[in-house]
Amino acid sequence: MLDVVFILLIFFIVTSTFAQEETLGLEPPPPPAPETDQQNQVPAILIYIDESNLITVNGRATDIGSVRANIERVRAENPESQVVIQAHPKSKNGVIVLIRDAAYSAGYTTGVNLVLSQTE
């Protein structure tokens, strides 16, 4: 009886598949352009998350539900803009991921950058 249990155990170990966890896709910020002309600079949508998880989009306070609408509004004004998520080190990771997902669902496949602000 014991050998049957061991054979079944070995069978299930050999035939089992292991789930691959998905990683958080964060792109590094693009290198600075050598020219400093104002006309050639790409404007950024700055999303700041403070230590109490208060969200501001380009200086305007907003809640997590309207982040996507704000990103789409700014992107409609300037389609070449990129998203910069600046998070306080004590902000919750879940809020950062929700904002990143809102940027992806607003049409950004690249150009979403995460920056951790320095504590003073």
N, C-alpha and C positions, 0 to 999 in steps of 0.2 A: 504494500500500500504506500509506503514511504517513497519507494523508487518511482511510482507513478506520479506522485506529487512533484518530485524533482524533475521528472521528464516534462511535465506540464509547465512547470516554472521556467525551465530552459526554453521550451517552445515559445512561451509568451514573451520572454525577454528577446529572443532572436527575431520574432516577427513583429514586434512593436515598432512604431515610428515615433520619432520625437518631434515636437512642434518647434519651429524656428520662430523666435521672437523678432518682431519688427523693430528696427532702430529708429531713433528720432532723426529725421533728415534736416540737417542744418548746413547751409552753405556759408563758407567764409565770405566776408565782405570783399567786394572787388578791389583791386589795387587802385590807388589814387591816380587820376589822369595827370600826365605831365603838364598839360596846359591849365592855367587858372582862370580862363575866360568864364564869365558868368553864363554866357550863351551855351557853352558846351557841358556844363554841369547838369547831371540828372537829379532832379528834385527827389526828395525822399519823404515817405509817409512815416513820421516818427510816432510810434506807439510806446508810451511809457507806462510801466507798472511799478507803483511804489510799494513800500513794505507792508501797507495795509491792503494791497491788491486793488487800489483805485486805478482805473485805466484812463489815460488821456490819449487822444488821437490828435496830433498836431496842436497840442495845447488845450483842446476842448475835452472836458470830462465826459465820459460815456460809460455805459454798462456793457457787460459782455455780450448781450444780445444785439446791440447795435454797432458792434465793431465792424462787422462785414459791410453794413450799409455805409458807414463812414469811409471804409477803404474803397468801396465801389464809387462813391461820390468823388473822392479825390482822384481816383484813377480815371474817371470820366473827364475831369478837368485836364489831366496830364497823363496820357497813357504810358509814358516812358518812366514813370516814377517807380521807385523801389520801396519795399517795406523794411523798416528798421525797428525791431522790437527791443527796447531798452528796458531791462528788468532789474529791479533791486534784488540783491542777493537773498533777502528774506521773503521775497514774494513766492507764492505757491507755484510749483511746477505745472499743476493742472491748468492754471489760468494762462500760462505761457503757451501750453500746447493748444488750448482752445483758441487763442488768438492766432497762432500759426495756422491752425486748421481753417479759421475764418479767412485768412489771407489766401490760402490755397483754394478755398471754395469761391473766392472772389475773382479767381482767374489767374492767380500767380502760380506758375510752376517753378520759376527761378526768381531770384532777387528778393528772397525773404531772409533777412539777416538778424541774428540774435546777438545783442551786446549786453553784458552784465555791467551795471554801473558800479563804481567804486564806492565803498563806504568811507565815511569821513571819521 
